[in-house]
């Protein structure tokens, strides 16, 4: 069977970031509360002229750097921060990137799981059309509201991946485990700009569905815990991932994992997320980007286990093998520079960004200019978003 998987990968997040120490100070709690309870240090805060479309396009620029655009015949955009109930956000990205007219574009939604569903949709397409490539983009802004219990786990980010036959980074295995249940642990009705969440219940479900998906996956693949060198998890907060990996070891008959083992297996995958915050559909793949960029030893031929969870809920466990020469294709320097050069916001500026209101009555709104990537949301006129290259 043809190898199919990730040929290139690129991550993008806002130029602006809030320290969780600053948030703790403003909310009247001890400075290290969020780093201790959540394992989180910073959260990305998009300015008013940055949304899921601009983040997606900026991420895709890196993924398409050495790709023949004429080979892209499928663009899958995963998000739960959609900007239109009808038109796919990917169509704006298609235009900004000057992708070919012969290209299917669709938006997918199922909480934080949708990017994995997009991945699973693209793989058989590529096996059937081995001369084509697919562009998969996950882009989200996590918003819970000022002063809410979920405020400290907000964030924003996008990941773009070019998927192909004979991929240069990761070839995915065909086996998977999947589980679905109609539950209310997290949701956002059409009339609300922020999500509703039952945090403790959602964390419990996250672990329950991990067990179900993992046991299916291991039964079908006949692989065990020790057959995976590294692990990537959907990451609402880093501390939940650490708990989940210990739980996975326990149900696999392993002793409690040492800190050294945790660091080796999942430590590098958590670094970018600790400093970006929750990016919903992109979160799992932010973790993958972090793992690939920061792991110094050669990962060639090593298997990575992936746990994807989307509230509501759908969970999937799958795996992939790192390919020879993968380091030559990574955008490591660009990612490290992007995170190192961000601007720390004051708490007042954070609240100003968060409280910016886009018109909903068709009136004209010219969006203030802020530092961003290569694209920005410039204006809203007659209920239409106007994007421009910077």
N, C-alpha and C positions, 0 to 999 in steps of 0.2 A: 504493500500500500504506500502511496505517495506520502512523504512527510509534508505536513501542513502546520503553519503556526505564525509566530511573530517574526517579521523580517526587520522591522525598525520600530522603535518606541521613543516617545518624547513626552515630557511632563511640563506643565505650565501652572503657575499660581500667581496671585495678585502681587503687585509690587509693594503693597501695604500690609502690615502685620501688627497685631496687638499682642504684647506680652501678657501671659496669664497672671503674672505677678501684678501687673498694672490693673488688670481686671479685678483681681482679688482685693487689692487696695481700695478700689472704687466701691466694691460691694461689701466692704467691711469685714472681710474674713482674713485669716492668716495668709501670709504671702505665698507659702508653699502648698496651700490646700490643693490646688489643681494638679500640680506636679506630683504630689503624693497620691491623691485619690484617683486621678485619671491617667497619670503618666504623660501628661500633655504640657508643652512649654509655651507654644505660640499658636495663634490662629490667624489665618489669612483673612483679610477684610477687603473685598472688592470696592473700589470707588464707584461713584454713580455711572461713570462711562465704561464700566466693565461688566459684562454679563456672561451667561454660559456660551453665547455665540463667539464673543471676542476671545474668551479663554480657549475655546475649542480650536478656533482658527490659529491662535498663537501656538498651541501645542502641535497642531498639524504641520506647521511650517518646519519644525524640527524633524518630524517623522518622514516628511516628503523630500528631505534635502537631496538625496541621491536617487530618487525614484522617478521613473518615467511616468508622468501624470496620465499619459494616454492609456496606461495599463489599468488605471483605477476605474472599475466598472460598477462598484458597489460602495456606497457611503452609509454606514450605520451610525446613528447618533443616539447614544444612551444618556438619558437625563431624567430626573424627577423635578427639575427646576424649569420646566418648559415655559416658553414665552407666548405660545399661541395654542389654542385648543384644536386648530385645524392644520396649519402649515408647519411642517417639520423644521426645527431649528437648523438641521443639516443643510437645508436649501440656501440659507444665508452663507453658511460656510462654503458650500459648493461654489457660490458666486465669488466670495472673497479670495478663494484659492485658485480661481480660474480652472476648475476641473472640467473634464470633457463632457459634452452634452450627452453622450451615450453613457449614462450612469444612473443606476437606481439609487434613490435617496429615501430614507425612512427614519422616523424617530421611534425609539422603543422606551417603554416605561414599565417598571415593576420595582419601585423603590431602588435599593442599592444593588439589586441583582441584574438589572437590565443589560449592563455591559457584557456580562457573562453569557446571557441569552444571545446577544448580538454576535459574540464570538462563536457560539455553537451554531448559529445560522450561517455564518460566513464559511466555516470550514468545509462543509459538503459542496457549497458553491464553487470553492476553489479546486476541490478535487475533480469536479465536473468540468471546470474551465481552467486548466493549469497554466494557461498563458495570461490569465488576468490576476489582478490584485484587488483587495478590499481595504478601505480605510475605515477603521473603527475608532470612534471618538466617544469618550465618556467625559461629561462636563457638568459640574453641579456646584451650587452654593447652598450650604447648610445654614438655615436660619430658624431660630427658635424664639426669638424675641428678647428685647432688653429686659434684664432682671429676672428672666425665667430660669428654672433649674437646668435647662439644657443649654443656656447661653455659653458656658465654658467649653462646650464641645462643638461649637460652630466652626466653619472653615470654608474654603473654596479651592477648587483645583480642577484641572483637566488633564487627561492622558489621551494621546493619539497613537494608534498602532497601525502600521501597514501589515496586512496579513497576506501570506503567499504560500505557494508550493516551494519546497526546498528553502525554508526560512533560515535566516542567518543568526537568529537569537534563540528562539525556543520552538521545538516541534512538540505538539500536543499529543498525548496518548488518547486513544479512542474511548477508553472506559471512563465511566462517571457514575456517581450516585446522586440522586435528586429527590427532594421531598417538598411537598406543598401543603399548606393549611390555611384556611380562611380565618385569620385572627386579627385583632385590633391592638397591636403593640405600637404602631406608628402610622400616622396618616395625615394627609393635608387636603381638606375639602377645597373645591374650586373657589369658594368665597374667601378663603383664608390665605394671607401672604406668608404665614408661618405654620410650621408643623405642630401636630399634637403627638405626644409620646408618653407611653407608660414605661419608664426607664427600666425599672427592676424586672418587670414582666418581659420586656424585650430582650434583656440580657439573659434571662432564663431560657427563652425560646431560642436564642442564638446558640446556646450550648445543646439544647435538646435536638435541634435540627442538625447541628454538627454531627452528633452521634449517629443519627439516622442516615445522613448522606455518606458519612465515612464508612459505616458498616456495609452499606450497599456497594460503595466503591471498592472496598477491599475484597468483598465476596466475588465481585465480577472480575476484578483485575488480578486477584490472588497476590496482591502486593501487601506488605505489612509496614508498620511504622518505620522500621529500620531501612526500608527501601527508598526512603526520601531523605535527601541530604539537607534540604531547606524547605521552609514552609512560608506561605503568604496567606494572610487572612483579610477578609473585609474588616476594616478598623474604624468602628465608631469612636472608640478611645483606645489608646495603647494598652491600658491595664486589662481590658476585657480580652484582648488578644493573648496576653500572657496567661491569663486564667484559662482561656480556651486551649492553649497548647498543653498546659499541664493536664487538663481534662482529657484531651486526645491521647496523651501518653497513658493515663490511668485506664481508660477503656480499652487500650491496646495491650494491657498487661505489663506496662513499663513501670519501674519505680519512679518516685518523684524526681523530676528533672532538676539538676543543679543549675545555678546561675550561669555557669560556663556553657552548659549545653543549651540553655535558652538563648544566650547571646549568639552562639554559633548558628543555631537553627532559625531564629526569628529576629535577632537583634538588629541587624542591618536593614531588615525590611520595615522596621518601625521608625527609623530616623526621620525620613522626610515627612511622614504623617504626624510625628510629634510636633513638627514646626509649621505645618500647614493646617492641621485640624481635619475634621471630617469633610470629605469631599464626595460622600454618598456613592454614586455609581462608579466614580473614578478611584475610590479609596483602595480597593484591592490591587489595582494596577499602579497606583502611586507606590504601594508597598513593593510591588515587583520591580519598579524602576529603581527604588531605593536599594533593594537587595542587589541588583545587578551592578549599580554604580559603586557601591561601597564595599562589596566583598572583595578583598584583596587576593585571596587564593583563586586559582583557576577553577571555574565552575563547569568546564567542559564535561559533557556526558553525565552530569549530576542531575538527579530528578528533583523537581520542586512540586510540593503538594499545594493545591489552591483550595481555599474555602470561601465560597461566595454566598452571602446572605442578604436577602432583601426583605424588609419587614412586610408583614401582611398576609402570608409570608411564603417565599420560595428560597430554598437553599440547595447548593450543589457542591459536590466535591469532585475534583478532577486533577490531572497532573500533566507535566510536560518536562522535556529533557533539554538542557542547555546545549547549544550547538558549538562546534569548533569555530574559533575566530570571532566569537560574539562580541568581544571587547572592542573590536575594530569598528563596530557599527553603533556603539552606544553614544549618547549625547551627554556624557558624564560632566564634562567641563561646563557646558551650558547650564546644566541643572544646578551644579554647585554655585556657579556665579549668580544665577537668578536668585537663589535662596540667600546667598551672602550679601547681596546688594539691595535687599529690601529696606523699606523705610519703616521704622518703628512709629506707630501712631500714639498720640496722647489719647487718654480716655475720651476727652471731649471731641476730638476728631473722629474717633471710632463711632460715637453716638451720632455725629453729623452724617457720616457716610451711611450708617444703618437707617437713619430716619429720612433719607432723601425719598421723596415721593414722585413717581412717574405719573403723568396725567392719564386719566382713564375716561376723559370726555372728548377726546379728539383734538384738544387744544395743542398749541405749539410749545415745545420745550426743547431749548438748546442746552445740551448737557455740558456742565463745566469740564474743562480739560484737566486731566490728571496724568501722571506718569503711568504708562502701561507698556504693552508690547507693541506689535506691529499693527494692531487693529483696535478700534474703539467704537463705542456707541456714541454717535455725534448728536443725534436729535431724535425726537418723536414728533411726528406731524400726521394729522388725520388718522390716528390710530396705527401708524406705521413706524417701525424702527428704522432709522437711517444709520448705516455703518460706514466707516471710512478707514482707509489706511493711514497710519500716522507718518 
